[in-house]
Amino acid sequence: MRQLIVLLIPLFMIGLSYAQQEEEPILYFQLEPLDDSLFIMIQQELFIDPPDPKAEIVADLRDPNNQTISIAGSLYPFLALKPELRARIITYPFKINLQETIGFTSVFTRVIDKLRLQKILNPPTAFQISSGLGYINPFLQAQGGERFGFPIKGDIGVSLGLGTPYSGVLETNFIEMNFHILGVRLGIFRNADAFIEVKDHNNHNNLIVTEGIQVAYTIPLGNFFEIGYWNGNKSVTQSQYLKYTFYSVNKDAIVRNPDGSIKYQPYIVDNESFLNWEFRYPVKVLGATRGKLYLAKYLDELHIGFSGREMTLGGSVFDFRFDAMVNSPARPNQYVCDIMVQKIFDMWAASAIAVGPGFIISDVKSGSVGFTSFLFNLRLKIGTSL
């Protein structure tokens, strides 16, 4: 039952969306960033390069003689836009009314009054459903999540990641780099132990690797199914084993029962091979510029999850990721979550950097459910959304 509750929490969060119930013209409003093409067109019309599909855009039409539009804090005349574009802004259905009066009760009732579901789900972009181009991803996350990928030429490119695609903060020493060509992914991975030497408690749920190679292929029927082979070609030495399980911050990594048998221990993957697969369905939730639902088998562990980039809720732009690892040969079930918010920093960093809490919920050393890891995670956006 507790697993079901934990799985339902992020699904409930995804199902909420603010919108606008218009009964009379709104003359002072912020546009919710739910239409990437419109936001880019507005900025191109005003010669803003590069355009940001999640920029803060505010229109002030209260004074007929001095109508303005503000983009990321910079003010422009509203009449500088073409009439067709001005009309689209005026009739844009997803506005935040900046003239609205807020009272003690309205802060609660306005959430229900503005509930609308039209923009919960939208079709994904062409890049996200392409088997050869799906690897292209401008988002680089500090720990875990989708791989950062850049093209050399079309479907030939490179991707890299810190942590596995499914791991959370301070969970694993895994790092990787891959070469992509025509839907084929060829890569190498190795250990970066600094990621698992930060915290000194609840390290029994760590995932430990050495180094090896991997190859995968995305079936060319959309970007929906990838199957691959993972091979570790270096064994853990005796000194490494002691480092990961007994010494320094990992001195309590092996948890024993009262009779001396092992209760919990890190999942050490060295000289082993695995067949990995991922079934994913690209989705655009809450105006996300990139998102997917997935079911995956990775290193003999089953993962179910969702990830979304630059989602919009009530004018806020954020990334959200949830991964449930519900079947492992070595570790108890765990639930990974990242919530990273944009517009915290100024100028170019407002849209390029998102930061927020990342945490893992699982069985702690005592046997109860709790946080095994908690740290702020960081995401960089390098380039424009696709």
DRENVOBA-190392 format. One record per residue (C-alpha): residue number from 1; residue in three letters; x, y, z. Coordinates in steps of 0.2 Angstrom, whole numbers. Layout:
BEGIN
NUM, Ala, X, Y, Z
...
end
This chain:
BEGIN
1, Met, 0, 0, 0
2, Arg, 14, 12, 4
3, Gln, 22, 9, -13
4, Leu, 5, 13, -21
5, Ile, 4, 29, -11
6, Val, 21, 35, -16
7, Leu, 18, 31, -34
8, Leu, 2, 41, -34
9, Ile, 9, 57, -27
10, Pro, 19, 63, -42
11, Leu, 4, 58, -54
12, Phe, -7, 69, -43
13, Met, 5, 83, -45
14, Ile, 6, 81, -64
15, Gly, -13, 82, -65
16, Leu, -15, 100, -59
17, Ser, -14, 115, -71
18, Tyr, -19, 133, -69
19, Ala, -28, 142, -83
20, Gln, -39, 157, -85
21, Gln, -58, 159, -84
22, Glu, -61, 175, -94
23, Glu, -77, 184, -91
24, Glu, -71, 202, -96
25, Pro, -56, 208, -105
26, Ile, -39, 207, -96
27, Leu, -28, 222, -99
28, Tyr, -13, 218, -88
29, Phe, -7, 200, -88
30, Gln, 7, 188, -89
31, Leu, 7, 175, -103
32, Glu, 9, 157, -96
33, Pro, 23, 149, -106
34, Leu, 12, 135, -114
35, Asp, 15, 139, -132
36, Asp, 33, 138, -138
37, Ser, 30, 144, -155
38, Leu, 20, 160, -150
39, Phe, 34, 165, -137
40, Ile, 48, 162, -151
41, Met, 38, 172, -164
42, Ile, 36, 187, -152
43, Gln, 54, 187, -148
44, Gln, 60, 185, -166
45, Glu, 48, 200, -171
46, Leu, 58, 210, -158
47, Phe, 75, 204, -164
48, Ile, 79, 195, -148
49, Asp, 92, 182, -151
50, Pro, 92, 168, -146
51, Pro, 73, 167, -141
52, Asp, 68, 159, -125
53, Pro, 52, 148, -126
54, Lys, 50, 150, -107
55, Ala, 53, 169, -106
56, Glu, 43, 179, -94
57, Ile, 31, 190, -105
58, Val, 20, 203, -98
59, Ala, 8, 213, -108
60, Asp, 1, 230, -101
61, Leu, -14, 236, -112
62, Arg, -22, 247, -98
63, Asp, -17, 264, -107
64, Pro, -23, 264, -125
65, Asn, -9, 277, -128
66, Asn, 5, 268, -120
67, Gln, 3, 249, -122
68, Thr, 19, 239, -119
69, Ile, 25, 222, -118
70, Ser, 39, 216, -107
71, Ile, 50, 202, -111
72, Ala, 62, 195, -97
73, Gly, 62, 213, -89
74, Ser, 65, 223, -105
75, Leu, 51, 234, -111
76, Tyr, 45, 236, -129
77, Pro, 30, 245, -137
78, Phe, 16, 234, -140
79, Leu, 13, 242, -157
80, Ala, 30, 236, -163
81, Leu, 22, 219, -166
82, Lys, 12, 215, -181
83, Pro, -7, 216, -179
84, Glu, -9, 197, -181
85, Leu, 3, 194, -167
86, Arg, -5, 207, -156
87, Ala, -21, 198, -159
88, Arg, -14, 181, -154
89, Ile, -8, 189, -138
90, Ile, -24, 197, -134
91, Thr, -34, 181, -137
92, Tyr, -21, 170, -128
93, Pro, -31, 159, -117
94, Phe, -18, 156, -103
95, Lys, -15, 172, -94
96, Ile, -11, 176, -76
97, Asn, -22, 192, -72
98, Leu, -10, 204, -64
99, Gln, -24, 216, -59
100, Glu, -33, 202, -49
101, Thr, -37, 207, -31
102, Ile, -31, 194, -19
103, Gly, -40, 192, -3
104, Phe, -39, 180, 12
105, Thr, -51, 167, 4
106, Ser, -46, 170, -14
107, Val, -29, 163, -12
108, Phe, -37, 146, -10
109, Thr, -53, 147, -21
110, Arg, -44, 154, -36
111, Val, -35, 138, -38
112, Ile, -51, 129, -41
113, Asp, -59, 143, -51
114, Lys, -45, 142, -64
115, Leu, -43, 124, -66
116, Arg, -43, 119, -84
117, Leu, -37, 103, -92
118, Gln, -34, 108, -111
119, Lys, -15, 110, -109
120, Ile, -12, 95, -98
121, Leu, -6, 85, -113
122, Asn, 1, 90, -130
123, Pro, 9, 81, -144
124, Pro, 28, 79, -142
125, Thr, 40, 88, -154
126, Ala, 47, 79, -170
127, Phe, 64, 77, -162
128, Gln, 57, 68, -147
129, Ile, 48, 55, -157
130, Ser, 63, 52, -169
131, Ser, 73, 36, -166
132, Gly, 89, 44, -174
133, Leu, 87, 61, -166
134, Gly, 79, 58, -149
135, Tyr, 96, 58, -141
136, Ile, 98, 77, -144
137, Asn, 95, 85, -128
138, Pro, 101, 102, -122
139, Phe, 98, 99, -103
140, Leu, 113, 93, -93
141, Gln, 109, 87, -76
142, Ala, 122, 86, -62
143, Gln, 116, 69, -55
144, Gly, 105, 57, -64
145, Gly, 91, 60, -77
146, Glu, 91, 60, -96
147, Arg, 108, 61, -105
148, Phe, 114, 78, -112
149, Gly, 116, 75, -131
150, Phe, 122, 86, -145
151, Pro, 123, 83, -163
152, Ile, 139, 83, -174
153, Lys, 128, 81, -190
154, Gly, 110, 76, -189
155, Asp, 108, 59, -181
156, Ile, 127, 58, -178
157, Gly, 131, 65, -161
158, Val, 138, 63, -143
159, Ser, 129, 61, -127
160, Leu, 135, 60, -109
161, Gly, 128, 58, -91
162, Leu, 133, 59, -73
163, Gly, 124, 45, -64
164, Thr, 113, 32, -73
165, Pro, 97, 38, -82
166, Tyr, 87, 32, -67
167, Ser, 98, 36, -52
168, Gly, 96, 50, -39
169, Val, 108, 61, -29
170, Leu, 123, 54, -21
171, Glu, 117, 36, -26
172, Thr, 130, 30, -39
173, Asn, 148, 32, -45
174, Phe, 142, 29, -63
175, Ile, 147, 41, -77
176, Glu, 146, 38, -96
177, Met, 149, 45, -113
178, Asn, 141, 38, -129
179, Phe, 142, 40, -148
180, His, 126, 40, -158
181, Ile, 123, 35, -176
182, Leu, 107, 31, -185
183, Gly, 99, 25, -169
184, Val, 114, 15, -163
185, Arg, 122, 20, -146
186, Leu, 140, 15, -143
187, Gly, 147, 20, -126
188, Ile, 159, 18, -112
189, Phe, 156, 20, -93
190, Arg, 167, 21, -78
191, Asn, 167, 25, -60
192, Ala, 169, 43, -52
193, Asp, 169, 39, -33
194, Ala, 168, 57, -28
195, Phe, 149, 56, -30
196, Ile, 147, 43, -16
197, Glu, 160, 50, -4
198, Val, 149, 65, 1
199, Lys, 137, 57, 14
200, Asp, 142, 45, 28
201, His, 125, 37, 32
202, Asn, 112, 26, 23
203, Asn, 125, 21, 9
204, His, 118, 3, 9
205, Asn, 108, 8, -6
206, Asn, 122, 14, -17
207, Leu, 125, 7, -34
208, Ile, 144, 4, -38
209, Val, 152, 1, -55
210, Thr, 169, -1, -61
211, Glu, 171, 2, -80
212, Gly, 165, -6, -96
213, Ile, 156, -4, -113
214, Gln, 138, -3, -118
215, Val, 129, -3, -135
216, Ala, 110, 0, -138
217, Tyr, 98, 2, -153
218, Thr, 82, 12, -154
219, Ile, 70, 2, -164
220, Pro, 66, 14, -179
221, Leu, 47, 15, -176
222, Gly, 47, 31, -167
223, Asn, 57, 34, -151
224, Phe, 48, 21, -141
225, Phe, 59, 6, -138
226, Glu, 77, 4, -135
227, Ile, 86, -12, -131
228, Gly, 105, -13, -127
229, Tyr, 119, -24, -120
230, Trp, 129, -18, -105
231, Asn, 146, -26, -100
232, Gly, 157, -22, -86
233, Asn, 175, -28, -90
234, Lys, 184, -24, -74
235, Ser, 182, -33, -57
236, Val, 182, -23, -40
237, Thr, 199, -25, -31
238, Gln, 200, -30, -13
239, Ser, 205, -12, -8
240, Gln, 190, -5, -18
241, Tyr, 178, -17, -10
242, Leu, 184, -12, 7
243, Lys, 182, 6, 2
244, Tyr, 165, 4, -4
245, Thr, 159, -6, 11
246, Phe, 169, -3, 27
247, Tyr, 180, 12, 26
248, Ser, 178, 31, 29
249, Val, 160, 37, 24
250, Asn, 155, 19, 19
251, Lys, 159, 11, 36
252, Asp, 141, 6, 39
253, Ala, 137, 2, 21
254, Ile, 133, -16, 25
255, Val, 119, -17, 37
256, Arg, 116, -34, 47
257, Asn, 102, -43, 55
258, Pro, 103, -47, 74
259, Asp, 109, -65, 69
260, Gly, 124, -58, 59
261, Ser, 116, -61, 41
262, Ile, 117, -46, 29
263, Lys, 101, -36, 28
264, Tyr, 106, -22, 16
265, Gln, 122, -19, 6
266, Pro, 127, -9, -9
267, Tyr, 124, -16, -26
268, Ile, 142, -19, -33
269, Val, 142, -22, -52
270, Asp, 159, -26, -59
271, Asn, 163, -40, -71
272, Glu, 145, -44, -76
273, Ser, 134, -42, -92
274, Phe, 116, -36, -93
275, Leu, 102, -35, -106
276, Asn, 94, -18, -104
277, Trp, 78, -11, -112
278, Glu, 67, 4, -110
279, Phe, 50, 7, -117
280, Arg, 46, 26, -117
281, Tyr, 32, 36, -123
282, Pro, 36, 55, -126
283, Val, 23, 66, -119
284, Lys, 22, 85, -117
285, Val, 14, 88, -100
286, Leu, 10, 105, -93
287, Gly, 19, 113, -108
288, Ala, 35, 104, -105
289, Thr, 48, 106, -119
290, Arg, 53, 88, -116
291, Gly, 45, 74, -107
292, Lys, 42, 55, -106
293, Leu, 34, 41, -97
294, Tyr, 44, 25, -96
295, Leu, 46, 7, -91
296, Ala, 64, 0, -90
297, Lys, 75, -14, -85
298, Tyr, 92, -8, -81
299, Leu, 106, -18, -73
300, Asp, 92, -31, -68
301, Glu, 82, -18, -59
302, Leu, 65, -13, -65
303, His, 61, 6, -66
304, Ile, 44, 15, -69
305, Gly, 44, 34, -70
306, Phe, 41, 51, -78
307, Ser, 52, 65, -82
308, Gly, 48, 83, -89
309, Arg, 58, 98, -93
310, Glu, 52, 116, -92
311, Met, 35, 112, -86
312, Thr, 23, 127, -82
313, Leu, 11, 128, -67
314, Gly, 4, 145, -62
315, Gly, 17, 155, -71
316, Ser, 32, 145, -63
317, Val, 43, 135, -74
318, Phe, 51, 119, -67
319, Asp, 58, 102, -71
320, Phe, 51, 86, -62
321, Arg, 57, 69, -62
322, Phe, 51, 53, -53
323, Asp, 58, 36, -54
324, Ala, 52, 20, -44
325, Met, 64, 6, -43
326, Val, 53, -8, -38
327, Asn, 63, -24, -41
328, Ser, 81, -27, -38
329, Pro, 92, -42, -35
330, Ala, 102, -33, -21
331, Arg, 93, -17, -15
332, Pro, 76, -13, -7
333, Asn, 63, -3, -17
334, Gln, 67, 15, -19
335, Tyr, 59, 31, -26
336, Val, 69, 45, -33
337, Cys, 62, 63, -36
338, Asp, 70, 79, -42
339, Ile, 61, 96, -43
340, Met, 71, 110, -50
341, Val, 64, 127, -53
342, Gln, 69, 140, -66
343, Lys, 69, 159, -65
344, Ile, 79, 159, -48
345, Phe, 94, 168, -55
346, Asp, 95, 184, -66
347, Met, 98, 188, -84
348, Trp, 103, 173, -95
349, Ala, 104, 162, -80
350, Ala, 85, 164, -77
351, Ser, 81, 151, -91
352, Ala, 98, 142, -92
353, Ile, 99, 136, -74
354, Ala, 86, 127, -63
355, Val, 90, 121, -46
356, Gly, 80, 112, -32
357, Pro, 79, 97, -20
358, Gly, 83, 80, -26
359, Phe, 80, 65, -14
360, Ile, 78, 46, -13
361, Ile, 65, 37, -2
362, Ser, 69, 19, 3
363, Asp, 72, 8, 18
364, Val, 85, 16, 30
365, Lys, 97, 8, 41
366, Ser, 84, 5, 55
367, Gly, 72, -4, 43
368, Ser, 59, 10, 42
369, Val, 55, 20, 27
370, Gly, 64, 37, 26
371, Phe, 76, 48, 16
372, Thr, 92, 39, 11
373, Ser, 99, 54, 1
374, Phe, 94, 72, 0
375, Leu, 104, 86, -9
376, Phe, 100, 100, -21
377, Asn, 102, 95, -39
378, Leu, 106, 107, -53
379, Arg, 101, 107, -72
380, Leu, 110, 118, -85
381, Lys, 101, 121, -102
382, Ile, 114, 123, -116
383, Gly, 106, 129, -131
384, Thr, 88, 131, -136
385, Ser, 73, 119, -133
386, Leu, 69, 106, -147
end
